[in-house]
């Protein structure tokens, strides 16, 4: 049995694009049979919130060092390279889940 992955999705306001990305990530996880729980925050809150999750997804460039795996999911929002973004998210989630 694979473990449940705790996900943090962050955007500038912690509301708009993170909500869109969250829904896309939920769909990707479901399609790949990965159990997840999702929380959202602002980019400014990422350093403190990363301690409570397994992976961080951001909808904007985030260049500060993190202790957890990080992936930009701007493509899920913009549609630019969306399939690559979906594939990258799926691969990362499956790896974290031990699949």
MOPAC internal coordinates of N, CA, C and O (Angstrom, degrees):
PM7 1SCF
backbone

  N    0.0000 0     0.00 0     0.00 0    0    0    0
  C    1.4483 1     0.00 0     0.00 0    1    0    0
  C    1.5265 1   108.92 1     0.00 0    2    1    0
  O    1.2310 1   120.54 1   -46.11 1    3    2    1
  N    1.3250 1   116.57 1   133.89 1    3    2    1
  C    1.4585 1   120.04 1  -179.53 1    5    3    2
  C    1.5230 1   110.58 1   -84.47 1    6    5    3
  O    1.2310 1   121.33 1   -22.41 1    7    6    5
  N    1.3052 1   115.07 1   157.59 1    7    6    5
  C    1.4604 1   118.89 1  -177.96 1    9    7    6
  C    1.5226 1   111.37 1   -85.95 1   10    9    7
  O    1.2310 1   121.06 1   -21.46 1   11   10    9
  N    1.3074 1   115.58 1   158.54 1   11   10    9
  C    1.4552 1   121.72 1   176.83 1   13   11   10
  C    1.5261 1   108.44 1   -79.30 1   14   13   11
  O    1.2310 1   120.72 1   -43.94 1   15   14   13
  N    1.3118 1   116.22 1   136.06 1   15   14   13
  C    1.4580 1   122.22 1  -177.41 1   17   15   14
  C    1.5255 1   109.11 1  -101.60 1   18   17   15
  O    1.2310 1   121.01 1   -51.97 1   19   18   17
  N    1.3288 1   115.68 1   128.03 1   19   18   17
  C    1.4645 1   121.41 1   176.98 1   21   19   18
  C    1.5302 1   107.68 1   -92.63 1   22   21   19
  O    1.2310 1   121.05 1   -56.89 1   23   22   21
  N    1.3279 1   115.59 1   123.11 1   23   22   21
  C    1.4650 1   122.37 1  -173.54 1   25   23   22
  C    1.5158 1   110.58 1  -116.60 1   26   25   23
  O    1.2310 1   121.66 1   -39.47 1   27   26   25
  N    1.3401 1   114.42 1   140.53 1   27   26   25
  C    1.4551 1   121.75 1   171.96 1   29   27   26
  C    1.5177 1   107.70 1  -115.74 1   30   29   27
  O    1.2310 1   120.55 1   -52.49 1   31   30   29
  N    1.3300 1   116.55 1   127.51 1   31   30   29
  C    1.4597 1   122.28 1   176.64 1   33   31   30
  C    1.5183 1   107.00 1  -115.43 1   34   33   31
  O    1.2310 1   120.84 1   -54.28 1   35   34   33
  N    1.3352 1   116.00 1   125.72 1   35   34   33
  C    1.4606 1   120.11 1  -176.02 1   37   35   34
  C    1.5234 1   111.95 1  -126.69 1   38   37   35
  O    1.2310 1   121.86 1   -36.06 1   39   38   37
  N    1.3340 1   114.05 1   143.94 1   39   38   37
  C    1.4573 1   121.66 1   172.83 1   41   39   38
  C    1.5220 1   107.60 1  -142.05 1   42   41   39
  O    1.2310 1   120.32 1     0.73 1   43   42   41
  N    1.3053 1   117.00 1  -179.27 1   43   42   41
  C    1.4585 1   120.93 1  -176.91 1   45   43   42
  C    1.5144 1   113.83 1   -55.71 1   46   45   43
  O    1.2310 1   120.38 1   134.25 1   47   46   45
  N    1.3277 1   116.88 1   -45.75 1   47   46   45
  C    1.4713 1   120.58 1  -177.31 1   49   47   46
  C    1.5171 1   113.45 1   -99.21 1   50   49   47
  O    1.2310 1   120.53 1   166.10 1   51   50   49
  N    1.3266 1   116.60 1   -13.90 1   51   50   49
  C    1.4580 1   120.24 1  -175.97 1   53   51   50
  C    1.5164 1   113.01 1    78.32 1   54   53   51
  O    1.2310 1   120.45 1  -170.48 1   55   54   53
  N    1.3419 1   116.74 1     9.52 1   55   54   53
  C    1.4618 1   120.11 1  -176.52 1   57   55   54
  C    1.5331 1   112.29 1  -127.47 1   58   57   55
  O    1.2310 1   119.94 1   118.65 1   59   58   57
  N    1.2982 1   117.71 1   -61.35 1   59   58   57
  C    1.4626 1   122.12 1  -166.54 1   61   59   58
  C    1.5273 1   114.07 1   -67.12 1   62   61   59
  O    1.2310 1   120.19 1    99.79 1   63   62   61
  N    1.3231 1   117.24 1   -80.21 1   63   62   61
  C    1.4670 1   118.74 1  -174.49 1   65   63   62
  C    1.5224 1   112.31 1   -70.08 1   66   65   63
  O    1.2310 1   119.78 1   154.71 1   67   66   65
  N    1.3225 1   118.02 1   -25.29 1   67   66   65
  C    1.4677 1   118.55 1   177.39 1   69   67   66
  C    1.5277 1   110.73 1   -66.35 1   70   69   67
  O    1.2310 1   120.23 1   147.78 1   71   70   69
  N    1.3161 1   117.16 1   -32.22 1   71   70   69
  C    1.4699 1   120.55 1   177.27 1   73   71   70
  C    1.5235 1   110.35 1   -67.45 1   74   73   71
  O    1.2310 1   120.40 1   136.63 1   75   74   73
  N    1.3278 1   116.84 1   -43.37 1   75   74   73
  C    1.4623 1   120.42 1   177.45 1   77   75   74
  C    1.5260 1   110.53 1   -62.89 1   78   77   75
  O    1.2310 1   120.40 1   133.95 1   79   78   77
  N    1.3225 1   116.84 1   -46.05 1   79   78   77
  C    1.4599 1   121.05 1   179.94 1   81   79   78
  C    1.5262 1   111.01 1   -63.76 1   82   81   79
  O    1.2310 1   120.62 1   139.27 1   83   82   81
  N    1.3129 1   116.42 1   -40.73 1   83   82   81
  C    1.4651 1   121.35 1   179.26 1   85   83   82
  C    1.5247 1   110.83 1   -56.26 1   86   85   83
  O    1.2310 1   120.24 1   135.42 1   87   86   85
  N    1.3082 1   117.15 1   -44.58 1   87   86   85
  C    1.4597 1   120.62 1  -178.83 1   89   87   86
  C    1.5240 1   111.24 1   -66.39 1   90   89   87
  O    1.2310 1   120.27 1   140.25 1   91   90   89
  N    1.3234 1   117.09 1   -39.75 1   91   90   89
  C    1.4712 1   120.93 1   176.86 1   93   91   90
  C    1.5270 1   110.51 1   -63.86 1   94   93   91
  O    1.2310 1   120.42 1   136.78 1   95   94   93
  N    1.3200 1   116.80 1   -43.22 1   95   94   93
  C    1.4684 1   121.59 1  -179.12 1   97   95   94
  C    1.5226 1   110.15 1   -65.51 1   98   97   95
  O    1.2310 1   119.93 1   141.02 1   99   98   97
  N    1.3178 1   117.74 1   -38.98 1   99   98   97
  C    1.4697 1   120.83 1   176.57 1  101   99   98
  C    1.5312 1   110.38 1   -60.47 1  102  101   99
  O    1.2310 1   120.77 1   137.41 1  103  102  101
  N    1.3184 1   116.13 1   -42.59 1  103  102  101
  C    1.4675 1   120.65 1   179.17 1  105  103  102
  C    1.5248 1   110.49 1   -63.60 1  106  105  103
  O    1.2310 1   120.49 1   134.39 1  107  106  105
  N    1.3196 1   116.67 1   -45.61 1  107  106  105
  C    1.4699 1   121.24 1   179.69 1  109  107  106
  C    1.5242 1   110.17 1   -61.36 1  110  109  107
  O    1.2310 1   120.23 1   136.11 1  111  110  109
  N    1.3188 1   117.16 1   -43.89 1  111  110  109
  C    1.4666 1   121.02 1   179.67 1  113  111  110
  C    1.5276 1   110.54 1   -62.33 1  114  113  111
  O    1.2310 1   120.59 1   134.49 1  115  114  113
  N    1.3146 1   116.48 1   -45.51 1  115  114  113
  C    1.4686 1   121.09 1   179.82 1  117  115  114
  C    1.5335 1   110.35 1   -60.83 1  118  117  115
  O    1.2310 1   120.22 1   136.23 1  119  118  117
  N    1.3326 1   117.18 1   -43.77 1  119  118  117
  C    1.4655 1   121.41 1  -179.47 1  121  119  118
  C    1.5290 1   111.77 1   -64.58 1  122  121  119
  O    1.2310 1   120.30 1   155.16 1  123  122  121
  N    1.3308 1   117.04 1   -24.84 1  123  122  121
  C    1.4581 1   121.59 1  -178.35 1  125  123  122
  C    1.5241 1   112.68 1  -107.04 1  126  125  123
  O    1.2310 1   120.86 1  -167.49 1  127  126  125
  N    1.3323 1   115.96 1    12.51 1  127  126  125
  C    1.4596 1   123.08 1   176.88 1  129  127  126
  C    1.5345 1   112.12 1    53.81 1  130  129  127
  O    1.2310 1   121.46 1  -133.58 1  131  130  129
  N    1.3397 1   114.81 1    46.42 1  131  130  129
  C    1.4641 1   121.17 1   177.00 1  133  131  130
  C    1.5246 1   107.57 1  -114.01 1  134  133  131
  O    1.2310 1   121.15 1   -53.33 1  135  134  133
  N    1.3256 1   115.41 1   126.67 1  135  134  133
  C    1.4611 1   121.43 1   179.67 1  137  135  134
  C    1.5337 1   108.92 1   -82.34 1  138  137  135
  O    1.2310 1   120.52 1   -53.43 1  139  138  137
  N    1.3300 1   116.61 1   126.57 1  139  138  137
  C    1.4653 1   120.41 1  -178.68 1  141  139  138
  C    1.5242 1   111.54 1  -133.69 1  142  141  139
  O    1.2310 1   121.54 1   -22.51 1  143  142  141
  N    1.3142 1   114.65 1   157.49 1  143  142  141
  C    1.4601 1   122.50 1   165.07 1  145  143  142
  C    1.5194 1   105.23 1  -126.81 1  146  145  143
  O    1.2310 1   120.97 1   -40.15 1  147  146  145
  N    1.3238 1   115.74 1   139.85 1  147  146  145
  C    1.4579 1   120.73 1  -173.17 1  149  147  146
  C    1.5184 1   111.06 1  -122.18 1  150  149  147
  O    1.2310 1   121.20 1   -43.62 1  151  150  149
  N    1.3169 1   115.31 1   136.38 1  151  150  149
  C    1.4637 1   121.27 1   168.92 1  153  151  150
  C    1.5198 1   107.46 1  -128.44 1  154  153  151
  O    1.2310 1   120.99 1   -20.59 1  155  154  153
  N    1.3276 1   115.72 1   159.41 1  155  154  153
  C    1.4634 1   121.10 1  -177.67 1  157  155  154
  C    1.5223 1   109.65 1  -125.21 1  158  157  155
  O    1.2310 1   121.48 1   -23.40 1  159  158  157
  N    1.3267 1   114.78 1   156.60 1  159  158  157
  C    1.4640 1   119.80 1   175.55 1  161  159  158
  C    1.5237 1   108.93 1  -161.41 1  162  161  159
  O    1.2310 1   121.14 1    -2.80 1  163  162  161
  N    1.3306 1   115.42 1   177.20 1  163  162  161
  C    1.4587 1   121.00 1   174.25 1  165  163  162
  C    1.5276 1   108.98 1   -82.09 1  166  165  163
  O    1.2310 1   120.75 1   -17.85 1  167  166  165
  N    1.3210 1   116.17 1   162.15 1  167  166  165
  C    1.4625 1   119.98 1   176.36 1  169  167  166
  C    1.5265 1   111.03 1   -59.63 1  170  169  167
  O    1.2310 1   120.36 1   144.02 1  171  170  169
  N    1.3138 1   116.92 1   -35.98 1  171  170  169
  C    1.4662 1   121.00 1  -179.62 1  173  171  170
  C    1.5296 1   112.13 1   -64.91 1  174  173  171
  O    1.2310 1   120.40 1   153.43 1  175  174  173
  N    1.3343 1   116.84 1   -26.57 1  175  174  173
  C    1.4654 1   121.22 1  -178.65 1  177  175  174
  C    1.5291 1   113.99 1   -87.73 1  178  177  175
  O    1.2310 1   119.91 1   172.73 1  179  178  177
  N    1.3202 1   117.77 1    -7.27 1  179  178  177
  C    1.4625 1   121.12 1  -175.81 1  181  179  178
  C    1.5347 1   112.73 1   -55.84 1  182  181  179
  O    1.2310 1   118.68 1   132.52 1  183  182  181
  N    1.3470 1   120.12 1   -47.48 1  183  182  181
  C    1.4683 1   118.15 1  -177.29 1  185  183  182
  C    1.5338 1   114.10 1   -55.24 1  186  185  183
  O    1.2310 1   119.81 1   139.33 1  187  186  185
  N    1.3042 1   117.97 1   -40.67 1  187  186  185
  C    1.4637 1   119.51 1  -179.60 1  189  187  186
  C    1.5251 1   112.39 1   -81.70 1  190  189  187
  O    1.2310 1   119.74 1   147.79 1  191  190  189
  N    1.3149 1   118.09 1   -32.21 1  191  190  189
  C    1.4648 1   121.28 1  -177.26 1  193  191  190
  C    1.5264 1   113.27 1   -79.58 1  194  193  191
  O    1.2310 1   119.90 1   160.07 1  195  194  193
  N    1.3208 1   117.80 1   -19.93 1  195  194  193
  C    1.4631 1   120.36 1  -178.14 1  197  195  194
  C    1.5321 1   112.11 1   -62.29 1  198  197  195
  O    1.2310 1   120.62 1   157.65 1  199  198  197
  N    1.3243 1   116.42 1   -22.35 1  199  198  197
  C    1.4641 1   120.23 1  -178.19 1  201  199  198
  C    1.5234 1   113.24 1   -69.19 1  202  201  199
  O    1.2310 1   120.10 1   167.58 1  203  202  201
  N    1.3207 1   117.41 1   -12.42 1  203  202  201
  C    1.4605 1   121.49 1  -175.90 1  205  203  202
  C    1.5266 1   113.37 1  -108.31 1  206  205  203
  O    1.2310 1   120.21 1  -173.30 1  207  206  205
  N    1.3407 1   117.21 1     6.70 1  207  206  205
  C    1.4619 1   120.93 1  -175.65 1  209  207  206
  C    1.5327 1   111.04 1  -134.28 1  210  209  207
  O    1.2310 1   121.65 1    -7.05 1  211  210  209
  N    1.3410 1   114.45 1   172.95 1  211  210  209
  C    1.4605 1   121.16 1   178.22 1  213  211  210
  C    1.5193 1   112.59 1   -98.63 1  214  213  211
  O    1.2310 1   120.20 1   155.26 1  215  214  213
  N    1.3310 1   117.22 1   -24.74 1  215  214  213
  C    1.4664 1   121.27 1  -176.74 1  217  215  214
  C    1.5234 1   109.42 1  -152.94 1  218  217  215
  O    1.2310 1   121.01 1   -30.55 1  219  218  217
  N    1.3350 1   115.68 1   149.45 1  219  218  217
  C    1.4601 1   121.97 1  -179.71 1  221  219  218
  C    1.5287 1   108.88 1  -118.89 1  222  221  219
  O    1.2310 1   120.88 1   -51.89 1  223  222  221
  N    1.3267 1   115.93 1   128.11 1  223  222  221
  C    1.4625 1   122.46 1   173.15 1  225  223  222
  C    1.5181 1   107.62 1  -114.36 1  226  225  223
  O    1.2310 1   120.19 1   -46.47 1  227  226  225
  N    1.3274 1   117.24 1   133.53 1  227  226  225
  C    1.4630 1   120.89 1   177.99 1  229  227  226
  C    1.5227 1   109.66 1  -122.78 1  230  229  227
  O    1.2310 1   121.11 1   -29.95 1  231  230  229
  N    1.3366 1   115.49 1   150.05 1  231  230  229
  C    1.4667 1   120.07 1   179.44 1  233  231  230
  C    1.5182 1   111.70 1   -97.24 1  234  233  231
  O    1.2310 1   120.42 1  -179.63 1  235  234  233
  N    1.3215 1   116.81 1     0.37 1  235  234  233
  C    1.4657 1   122.19 1   177.37 1  237  235  234
  C    1.5290 1   108.03 1  -135.67 1  238  237  235
  O    1.2310 1   121.01 1   -11.50 1  239  238  237
  N    1.3249 1   115.67 1   168.50 1  239  238  237
  C    1.4651 1   118.60 1   177.23 1  241  239  238
  C    1.5179 1   109.90 1   -60.33 1  242  241  239
  O    1.2310 1   121.52 1   -47.78 1  243  242  241
  N    1.3117 1   114.69 1   132.22 1  243  242  241
  C    1.4682 1   120.82 1   177.08 1  245  243  242
  C    1.5131 1   106.31 1  -135.83 1  246  245  243
  O    1.2310 1   120.83 1   -65.68 1  247  246  245
  N    1.3178 1   116.01 1   114.32 1  247  246  245
  C    1.4534 1   120.12 1  -172.31 1  249  247  246
  C    1.5304 1   114.39 1  -112.60 1  250  249  247
  O    1.2310 1   119.97 1   179.20 1  251  250  249
  N    1.3139 1   117.67 1    -0.80 1  251  250  249
  C    1.4589 1   119.48 1   179.54 1  253  251  250
  C    1.5284 1   109.55 1   -73.33 1  254  253  251
  O    1.2310 1   120.01 1   -30.84 1  255  254  253
  N    1.3205 1   117.59 1   149.16 1  255  254  253
  C    1.4663 1   119.50 1   179.80 1  257  255  254
  C    1.5266 1   111.93 1   -66.32 1  258  257  255
  O    1.2310 1   121.23 1   -38.81 1  259  258  257
  N    1.3187 1   115.25 1   141.19 1  259  258  257
  C    1.4578 1   122.01 1   178.83 1  261  259  258
  C    1.5217 1   109.69 1  -127.31 1  262  261  259
  O    1.2310 1   120.83 1   -25.80 1  263  262  261
  N    1.3156 1   116.03 1   154.20 1  263  262  261
  C    1.4590 1   121.89 1   177.10 1  265  263  262
  C    1.5230 1   111.36 1   -87.60 1  266  265  263
  O    1.2310 1   120.25 1   164.30 1  267  266  265
  N    1.3070 1   117.12 1   -15.70 1  267  266  265
  C    1.4648 1   122.70 1  -177.11 1  269  267  266
  C    1.5247 1   109.83 1  -110.25 1  270  269  267
  O    1.2310 1   120.20 1   -22.28 1  271  270  269
  N    1.3431 1   117.22 1   157.72 1  271  270  269
  C    1.4648 1   119.29 1   174.91 1  273  271  270
  C    1.5277 1   109.91 1   -56.99 1  274  273  271
  O    1.2310 1   121.02 1   -36.11 1  275  274  273
  N    1.3285 1   115.65 1   143.89 1  275  274  273
  C    1.4625 1   121.38 1  -177.31 1  277  275  274
  C    1.5245 1   109.56 1  -135.34 1  278  277  275
  O    1.2310 1   121.19 1   -38.00 1  279  278  277
  N    1.3149 1   115.33 1   142.00 1  279  278  277
  C    1.4564 1   120.62 1   176.82 1  281  279  278
  C    1.5205 1   108.82 1  -144.64 1  282  281  279
  O    1.2310 1   120.83 1   -48.44 1  283  282  281
  N    1.3262 1   116.03 1   131.56 1  283  282  281
  C    1.4606 1   120.32 1   173.44 1  285  283  282
  C    1.5248 1   107.96 1   -79.09 1  286  285  283
  O    1.2310 1   120.71 1   -47.75 1  287  286  285
  N    1.3279 1   116.25 1   132.25 1  287  286  285
  C    1.4658 1   120.86 1  -179.57 1  289  287  286
  C    1.5311 1   110.46 1  -117.44 1  290  289  287
  O    1.2310 1   120.68 1  -147.94 1  291  290  289
  N    1.3174 1   116.30 1    32.06 1  291  290  289
  C    1.4620 1   121.28 1   179.29 1  293  291  290
  C    1.5265 1   110.78 1   -56.27 1  294  293  291
  O    1.2310 1   120.26 1   144.51 1  295  294  293
  N    1.3218 1   117.10 1   -35.49 1  295  294  293
  C    1.4628 1   120.97 1  -179.68 1  297  295  294
  C    1.5189 1   113.43 1   -61.33 1  298  297  295
  O    1.2310 1   120.00 1   151.53 1  299  298  297
  N    1.3223 1   117.61 1   -28.47 1  299  298  297
  C    1.4648 1   120.09 1   177.50 1  301  299  298
  C    1.5204 1   111.30 1   -68.80 1  302  301  299
  O    1.2310 1   120.64 1   154.11 1  303  302  301
  N    1.3281 1   116.38 1   -25.89 1  303  302  301
  C    1.4667 1   122.20 1  -178.64 1  305  303  302
  C    1.5226 1   110.87 1   -90.43 1  306  305  303
  O    1.2310 1   121.01 1   133.27 1  307  306  305
  N    1.3356 1   115.68 1   -46.73 1  307  306  305
  C    1.4611 1   120.91 1  -173.68 1  309  307  306
  C    1.5187 1   113.64 1   -81.68 1  310  309  307
  O    1.2310 1   120.67 1   154.48 1  311  310  309
  N    1.3302 1   116.32 1   -25.52 1  311  310  309
  C    1.4539 1   120.21 1  -174.45 1  313  311  310
  C    1.5175 1   112.69 1    87.84 1  314  313  311
  O    1.2310 1   119.91 1   168.77 1  315  314  313
  N    1.3311 1   117.78 1   -11.23 1  315  314  313
  C    1.4606 1   122.23 1   178.30 1  317  315  314
  C    1.5275 1   108.05 1   -76.40 1  318  317  315
  O    1.2310 1   120.85 1   -59.83 1  319  318  317
  N    1.3206 1   115.98 1   120.17 1  319  318  317
  C    1.4653 1   121.80 1  -176.86 1  321  319  318
  C    1.5348 1   111.70 1    56.60 1  322  321  319
  O    1.2310 1   120.60 1  -143.08 1  323  322  321
  N    1.3114 1   116.45 1    36.92 1  323  322  321
  C    1.4715 1   121.24 1  -176.93 1  325  323  322
  C    1.5237 1   112.03 1   -60.37 1  326  325  323
  O    1.2310 1   119.92 1   139.18 1  327  326  325
  N    1.3116 1   117.75 1   -40.82 1  327  326  325
  C    1.4642 1   120.19 1  -178.93 1  329  327  326
  C    1.5259 1   111.12 1   -65.01 1  330  329  327
  O    1.2310 1   120.30 1   141.40 1  331  330  329
  N    1.3209 1   117.03 1   -38.60 1  331  330  329
  C    1.4707 1   120.63 1   176.68 1  333  331  330
  C    1.5229 1   109.67 1   -64.90 1  334  333  331
  O    1.2310 1   120.17 1   136.93 1  335  334  333
  N    1.3274 1   117.29 1   -43.07 1  335  334  333
  C    1.4642 1   120.88 1   177.96 1  337  335  334
  C    1.5223 1   110.89 1   -60.27 1  338  337  335
  O    1.2310 1   120.30 1   135.20 1  339  338  337
  N    1.3377 1   117.04 1   -44.80 1  339  338  337
  C    1.4572 1   121.08 1   178.91 1  341  339  338
  C    1.5242 1   110.98 1   -61.21 1  342  341  339
  O    1.2310 1   120.96 1   136.26 1  343  342  341
  N    1.3100 1   115.77 1   -43.74 1  343  342  341
  C    1.4613 1   120.76 1   179.27 1  345  343  342
  C    1.5277 1   111.27 1   -63.41 1  346  345  343
  O    1.2310 1   120.40 1   137.00 1  347  346  345
  N    1.3311 1   116.84 1   -43.00 1  347  346  345
  C    1.4697 1   121.11 1   179.42 1  349  347  346
  C    1.5287 1   111.22 1   -63.65 1  350  349  347
  O    1.2310 1   120.45 1   138.16 1  351  350  349
  N    1.3296 1   116.75 1   -41.84 1  351  350  349
  C    1.4661 1   120.90 1   178.63 1  353  351  350
  C    1.5267 1   109.65 1   -63.68 1  354  353  351
  O    1.2310 1   120.36 1   132.81 1  355  354  353
  N    1.3293 1   116.91 1   -47.19 1  355  354  353
  C    1.4657 1   121.09 1  -178.98 1  357  355  354
  C    1.5236 1   110.77 1   -59.83 1  358  357  355
  O    1.2310 1   120.20 1   134.28 1  359  358  357
  N    1.3207 1   117.23 1   -45.72 1  359  358  357
  C    1.4632 1   120.99 1  -179.54 1  361  359  358
  C    1.5300 1   111.50 1   -62.17 1  362  361  359
  O    1.2310 1   120.53 1   135.07 1  363  362  361
  N    1.3245 1   116.59 1   -44.93 1  363  362  361
  C    1.4667 1   120.47 1  -179.95 1  365  363  362
  C    1.5318 1   110.94 1   -64.19 1  366  365  363
  O    1.2310 1   119.88 1   134.94 1  367  366  365
  N    1.3181 1   117.84 1   -45.06 1  367  366  365
  C    1.4585 1   120.75 1   179.35 1  369  367  366
  C    1.5254 1   111.43 1   -62.32 1  370  369  367
  O    1.2310 1   120.08 1   136.29 1  371  370  369
  N    1.3294 1   117.45 1   -43.71 1  371  370  369
  C    1.4630 1   120.40 1   179.62 1  373  371  370
  C    1.5189 1   111.20 1   -64.17 1  374  373  371
  O    1.2310 1   120.14 1   140.03 1  375  374  373
  N    1.3167 1   117.34 1   -39.97 1  375  374  373
  C    1.4720 1   120.83 1   177.79 1  377  375  374
  C    1.5183 1   110.67 1   -62.54 1  378  377  375
  O    1.2310 1   120.55 1   134.33 1  379  378  377
  N    1.3359 1   116.56 1   -45.67 1  379  378  377
  C    1.4673 1   120.40 1  -179.37 1  381  379  378
  C    1.5275 1   111.61 1   -65.48 1  382  381  379
  O    1.2310 1   120.72 1   147.53 1  383  382  381
  N    1.3173 1   116.22 1   -32.47 1  383  382  381
  C    1.4694 1   121.20 1  -178.94 1  385  383  382
  C    1.5265 1   112.16 1   -81.94 1  386  385  383
  O    1.2310 1   120.48 1   172.64 1  387  386  385
  N    1.3237 1   116.68 1    -7.36 1  387  386  385
  C    1.4571 1   120.41 1  -179.56 1  389  387  386
  C    1.5059 1   113.46 1    77.16 1  390  389  387
  O    1.2310 1   120.96 1  -147.58 1  391  390  389
  N    1.3310 1   115.76 1    32.42 1  391  390  389
  C    1.4788 1   120.31 1  -179.84 1  393  391  390
  C    1.5198 1   110.58 1  -102.13 1  394  393  391
  O    1.2310 1   120.10 1   180.00 1  395  394  393

